Amino acid sequence: MRIIFFLLCSIGMLSPGLTQKILQIEKYGSPKTKKLFIGQKIKYKLEGDDIWYQGYIDDLIVDREIIALEDRYINMNDIEAFRYNRSWSGPVGISLYTFGAAWSGFALIGTITDGDPDTNYRSSDAIVSGVAIGLGFVVQRFLAKKTVRFGKRRRLRMLDLTFKKPENP
């Protein structure tokens, strides 16, 4: 197993030119960037258009600032905004739904099985369940997507990180 790993690493180091093209979203005043690579799916909106388009990045033509998608070419400066799906909103929403249903379920089961006539399903149990289920809906519906608009604070940049084999003098 170690031999196979060593051979794969050696082949990777011996290749004459390693190229990596990156589409990068930068925010003014922040060192953090979001990187988009070739083969990644993007959802974008063009300037002056209300329709969201999507496609996979096939190539990045850095010197012309063109993004080559499956069926079209887009000038990088014509993109107004990107939209991303947040990966955490689905599981958080489902967890809140489950919590609300479990709270009501356990309160009902406790009321039925404890044998004490003084305890019953109260309005506070229904409020906790309703708030949890409503919050789960809000998280999944309104916080599931993030839109990044380009302009004063954010910009889109294309990078070509090519490592060439050094020439011997």
Beta strands, then each sheet from edge to edge (+ up, - down):
strand 1: 17-27
strand 2: 33-37
strand 3: 41-46
strand 4: 52-61
strand 5: 66-69
strand 6: 73-75
strand 7: 79-85
strand 8: 145-149
strand 9: 154-164
sheet 1: 2+ 1- 9+
sheet 2: 6+ 5- 4+ 3- 7+ 8-
end
